[in-house]
Amino acid sequence: MISQPACYLAVLLSFALSTQATTYSLTDKWVGKSFLEAFSWEAIADPTNGRVNYVSQDISLAQNLTYASDSHFILKADSTSVLTATGPGRNSNRIQSYKRFGHNTVLVADINRMPIGCGTWPALWSTDVSDWPTYGEIDIIEGVNDVPPNAVSLHTTANCSLPSTVPEASGQIVNTDCNWLTNGNSGCNFASTSTNSYGPAFNADGGGWYAMERTPEYIKVWFWSRQDSANVPLDVKEIDQGQIDTSGWGVPFAFFPNTNCDISSKFAEHNIIINLTFCGDWAGNVYTNNGCPGTCVDYVENNPAAFADAIWDFNSITMYGNQSPSGATATSSITSDTEVPSVTSTIGNTDSTSSIESTSVLSITTSSTETSESESTSITYFTDPTSSVMVMTCYPPAATGSVP
């Protein structure tokens, strides 16, 4: 016999597990000089074949290409040197967090300025540097040659894609196949509908905030302009609160569900990377199409003053974590001889526009006083992360499972 209390308990347990997903606590706060301790400067050859020379932290500080005060962190490109065709590229920075971050984490970046200029290719992104592309890449901010808007992209191995429509996102889908071996490694992408999300317009409006949430079920990215400060969630703006709740942040402009992509296996722990390169595989290939003068390499080599505004200026980057387990099995000692073939429950505030986003299964073991045997109740629940709605069905019998 399947117990009615067990089914109700399963409903309550599954609801409790689901509601943990949007609340996170502060784990790391990088402001000003703390970036110098949290990141390494990667003096490496550019993997994207740019006309750049990535320098060490010591050289960057000595040449004033890195500057940190108590409240600001700045990364710059060299804007004084004319380069030779046979010499190294333009000095710039590629920095990488020592710490790595996995699922159930949120990044919030408060940025005043991003690098601009023809030939520039700035990015704020994350990946498993030691094993790219096996465990994915997430481009939070990326663009070239001052062309807005910002594009958020995923790059993965095969068998990961976006659905053709994603109503949970306000941005526009550009490509659906995330496989790095297709479409010239353009990945799957959302373009923001805000022209001030990237480039000169971003800087002119005083910058803004970007946030990225990672779970095994989805990856989301939001953008708020400094000019829209009144509508920015308080827990995004006030980094000393110590806790955030992404359920109050509204509709993200990028939403990558696990519908056609096993996010839990395609993405592992990532380093956070901030860099600025020039020309290369993307900025160089579309340089003339973007209305820039001459050729990309010639422009970068011979026009140092053009890169006086090729600057990253951060107020802060904060990282938040959720300690909820990625899987759980619940066992109950409730006894009952009341048979309940199935129970369907809906928890939360529903409306006609809510859409079901993911499906999970929770199993709970019960004992019967009549048979002295353990039986299982299985609960299938569907969650809509944008509205906290859960639709659940309990039914017997089922093998013990877990909540992913």
N, C-alpha and C positions, 0 to 999 in steps of 0.2 A: 504494500500500500504506500502511496506517495503522500507525504504529509503536507497539509495546507500551511501550517506554520513554517515549514522548511522553505516552501515556495516564497512566502512573504519575506522570510529572512534573506533569501537569495536576492530578492528585489532590493531590499535595504542595503545589503552588502555591495551589490553592483552599483547602486546609486552613489554610495559613499566613495567607492573607488573612482568613479567617473568624475565626481565633483572636485577631486584633488588636482585634476590635470591642469587647471588654469591658474592656480595659486603657486607662486614661487618665492623663495627667499634669497636675499642677496648673498652671493658667494665671493665676488670679486668686484672691486671698484678701482678703476684706473683714472686718475686725475693728475694732470701736470707731470711732475717728476716721477710719479709711480710708474709711468710707462717705461721709463729707462730701466727699471728693475724687472718688469713683467714680460718684456719682449727682447728677442735677439735680433740683431741687424744681420741680414743674410747677404754677405758679400759674395754672390754667386753669379754665374752666367745666367742670363735671362732665359727661362724655358720657352718664352713666347717670341724669342729672336728679335727683341727690341734694340733700338740704338741707345742703349742705356749702360751705365756702369754702376752697379749697386755697390755701395761702400759700407765699411764697418761702422760701428757706433762711434769709435774714437775719431775716425776721419770725418764722419758726418757732424759731430759736435765741433770739431776744430774748424771746419769750413762753414759753420753756422747753417748747415742743412737740417740739423735737428736742434730744436729749442724747446726747453721745458721750464715753465714757471710753476708757481703753486697752483694755478688754476687753468693753464693752457698747455697744450702739447701740439707742437708744430713740426711738420715734415716738409722740406722744400727740395726743389731741384736746383742745381747750379744754374745761375742766370747771368754769368759774367764771362764764361770761357768760350772762345771759338774753337771748335774741334777740328782735328785733321782727319782726312778720310781713312788713314791707316791706323789711327789711334783708337783708344777706348771711347765708348759712348758717353753721353751726358751723365754726370754724377747725379744719383738719386738714391732713394731709400726703398728697401723691401724689409719690413719687420714682421716677426712671427712670434706669437705668444708662446712662452715656455709651457704654459698649462694647456691642456686639451679638454674639450667639452663635447659631451655626447647628447643622447636623447634626454628629453624633459629638462631642457635648458632654454633660457631666453637671453639674447644680447640686446642691449639698448645703447645706441651711439648718439651722443649729442654733438653735432658738428656745426661749426661756424662757416667754414669754407672747404671746398674741395678743389683739386688742381684743375686749371682750365688752360686752353690754348690749342691751336692746331698741332697735331702730332702727339698730343697727350693721351694716355690710356691709364687712368687711375682705377683702383679697385679696392673695395673692402670685402673680404671673402673668407671662406673657411674650407679646409680640406685636411685629409690625412696625408701629410707631406711625404711620409715614408713609403706610402703605397697608393699613390694616385694612378689611375682613377678608380681602383678597386672599391674604395669606400667613399666615393662621391666627392663632389665639390658644390658649394653653395655660394653663389655670387650675390651679395646683398646690395652693393653699389658697384656698377660697372658701366662704362661708356667710353667713347672716343671722340676726339676732334670737336668737343663742345656741342655735340648733337644730343639734344634731349629727346625723350625723357629717359629716366633711369630704367634699366632692365634688370630684373631679378631672374637668375638662371640656375638650373641644376645641371650638372654633368655627371653621368653615371656609366656603368657598364650596360650591356644589352638588357632588354626586357624591363624597361622603366619608361613610362610615358604619362603625359597628362591626358585626361579626358578632353574631348573636343569642346566641351563647355564646362565651366566651373562657376556656378551661380554664387558661390560663397566668396568670390573675389571681385573687386571693383576694377582691376586692371584688365588689359587686353592680352589674350594669348597670342604669342608670336609663333612659336614652334611647339609641337607636342612631344616629339621624340627626344628623350634625355640622353640617349646613347652617344657617347663622345666620338664614336666611329662614323656617325652619320651627320650630314649637313655641315661638314667642315668643323665639327666640334662646337657648333653653336649652342647645343644643349636645348632644353625645354625652358620656355621663358614667359614671363609676364612683363609687359611694358606699363609703366605708370601712366595714368591719364593726366597727371600734373606736370606741366612743362617746367615748373620750378623744382622738380625732384632731382635735377642734374644740371651741372655746368654753370654758365654765367648767371642764369636766372636763379639758381639755388643760392649762389653767393650774394646776388643783389638783394635777395629777401632775407639775408642774415642766416641762411642755412636752415637747419631743422633737426628733427629726430628720426632715426631709423630704428626699427625693432624687428628682430627675427626670433620666432618661437619654433623649437624643434621638439617633436614627439615621435614615437614609432608610428603614429597614425597620420601625421601631416607635418608640413613645414609652412609657416606663414610669415609674411613680411608686411609691415606697416610703414607709412611715411606721414609725418606731420611737418608742415612748413612753420618756420618761426613766425611768419605773418599770420598764421592761424593759431597762435599760441593759446587763445582762450578755449579752443576745442581740444587741446592736447590733454590726455588723461593725467591727473595729478601724480599718479605713481610713476609715470614716465618722466615728468619734469623734475620731481622732487626725489633725487637719488638717495637721500638720507632716510627715507621711510623704511627701507630694509625689506620691503615685501611688495610684490606686484600681483595683480589679478588680470590676466589678459582677456577675460570674458567681458570686461568693461571697455575694451579698446575699439569696439566697432568693427566694421568690415575691413579686412586686410586687402591691399591691392594685389598681393600674390598669395595664392593658396594652392599648395601642392598636396592633394590627398593621396592615400595609399591605394586608391581604386585600381590603378594599373601599374603600381610600383610598390614593391616590398621595401618601404622606407626603413624598416627595422634592420634589414640586412644590407641594403645598398649604401647606408650611411653609418659610419662608426664615429669614434671620438675624433674631433677635428682641432687643429690649431687655427687661431684667428690670424689673418694676414692682412696687412695694409701695404700697398705698394703704388708706385708710379713708374711706368715705363713709357717709351716713346716709339712710335711707328710699330714695327713688329707685325705679327700675323693678322691682327685685326686693324689697328689704327693705320698702319701702313697700306694695307690692301684697299681700304675705302677712302684714303686721304683725299684724292682728287674729286671723288664723288661727293665729298662733304664740303666742297667749295674752298679748300685750303690752297695756298699759293705754291707753285713749283712742285718739287718732289718732297716727300716726307723726310727722307734722310738728309737731303741738302738743307732743308729748312731747320731741322734740329741742330745740325752741325754749325750753321753760320749765323743764327739769329738768337743769341743767348738772352737778349732782353725780352724776347717774346715769352720767356718762361718765368718772368718775375712774379706772375700770379699762379704758378704751378705749385700750389701750397695746400696741404692738409692742415686744418686747424680744428682740433678737438677740444671741447670742454670736458668730455668724459666718455668712457665706455664702461658700462656696468654689466655684470653677468649674474644671472639668477638661476637657481636650481630647484628641482622638485624631487623630493626623496621618495615619492611613491614607487612601489615595486613595479617592475615591468610585467610581472606575472604573479598570480596568487591562487592558491587552492583553499577553499573554505570547507570546514567540516563541522557539522552540528550534531549535538547529542540529543536533539529534540526527539521525543517519541510521540507517535500518534497512530491511530488506526483509521483516520479519516482519509478516504481516497479522493484526490483532486486531480482529475485527468489533465486539466490545463487551466492556467490563470494568466490573463493578459492585463498588464497594468501600464498606465502612462503617468510619468512623474514629470512635473515641470510645467512651465507656462507655454501652451501650444498656440500656434496661429497657423493660418492657411499657407503662409509663405515659408514655413520651416521645411528643411529638407534633411533626409536621413543621410548621415555621412559615413558611418562605419558600423560594423557588426562584430560583436564579440560574444563569447560563451562562457558562462560561469557554471560550475557544477557544485552541488552541495549534497553531502551524504547524510541520510537519515536512518533511523532504526524503527522497525515496526514491532509493536508489542504482540501482534498476532503471530508473526513468523520468526521473530528473533533474528531476522536477517537485515543486513544493511542494504539500502537501495539508494539510488541517486536521483536527484532532481536536477534537471538542466534548465538554465535560464538563458535565453538568447535576448540580448538587448541591442538596440540600435540607438546611436547617439548623434545628436546634432550639436556640435561644439559651439555654434554661434547662438544657440538659444537655451542650452541646458535641458533639452527635452530628451526623455528616454522612453522608448516603447519596448516593453519586455513581455516575453511569453515563457511560462514554465511548462515543461512537459516531461513525462517519464517514458521509459527509463533512459539514462544516459551515462556514458563513462565519465569518470572524473576528468575535468579539463582545467583550463586556466584562463585568466583574463589577460590578454596581451597588453 
